[in-house]
Amino acid sequence: MTQVCIGLGANLGDAQATLRQALATLAADPDIHDLQASALYRSRAWGREDQPDFINACACFSSTLAPLVLLDRLQALELAHGRQRLPGGHWGPRTLDLDILLYGQQVIDHARLQVPHPWMTQRAFVLVPLAALGAQRQIPGHTTVADALAALDTSEVQPIGG
């Protein structure tokens, strides 16, 4: 079993309901065990700010799924919630976004997947919910979640309940 942490986000439709449904689907997956989820948080869009606020959360769980198999499963869940990957749509609005943040202590550099997530240490909307699940968690090649978070402004990441 490998300890995996993912980030969840959405800013189209009923984003809170979508994240809760995605978490329920993941918790029911027979290849995912001991899922723990953070509360939900609201934050301004990152990268492209001309869009609605995002609802974000993190979840950590154990799994035997290989990284790319897990990625395929997460992307299928995104599609089931209406996610469209459009050219030039990087950092754009979305119904559901699921990112593998950490996969054990592995560093993965694949055309389809980079772990640790390449921008996670720059994103308070990722680190705030992740810290709630384990602030002393090590980010391979970096530092702990708590230390990375201490370098960021968290004022625009507001809890909205779980």
GIMOSUL-V49306 format. One line per field, one symbol per residue. phi: phi as a letter, one per 20 degrees, with the letter a starting at -180 (. if undefined). burial: b if it has 24 or more other C-alpha atoms within 12 Angstrom, else e. A space follows every 10 residues. Layout:
phi->???
burial->???
This chain:
phi->.decccdcba bcmeffffff fffffffeff ecclfccffe cdbffdncee bfgedcbccc bdbeffgfff ggfffffgff dnfcedgmeg mefbfaccdf eccldfddcc gebccggfdf fddffeffff ffeqfefedg ncbegfffff ededfeddfc od
burial->eebbbbbbbb bbeebbebbb ebbeebeeee ebeebbbbbb bbbbbbeeee ebbbbbbbbb bbbebebeeb bebbbebbee bebeeeeeee bbbbbbbbbb bbbbebeeee eebebbbebb bebbbbbbbb bbbbeebbbb eeebbbebbe eeebeebeee ee
